[in-house]
């Protein structure tokens, strides 16, 4: 007959405690808690500025790796980004997403936004995400 010096439940409890501490310790050492932008869409997808005095407010909605998602893409730290017009002779756009048709110009331009997550503090790579929409100027 084999004699046991340590009860089996004590050994199991000890192993469970060691695994728990190791898991918690590893989780606190790497910063996987970053909320990473994965994709982005612009709205409205198609806009006609004729009925809005030549101005249209665009918004960027992103899908993120963590909640809340989907959500408006903030173009502030830790996210960086920019808005652009495919033809600034027809329409311009501010960094807040407000597009304005140039007086006397007519045509359709592509409005785009490019954003990325600043993940310098975590293991994820920073990846640029692009969204686009169309704006028709009278």
Order of alpha helices (4+ residues) and beta strands (2+ residues): alpha-beta-beta-beta-beta-beta-beta-beta-beta-beta-beta
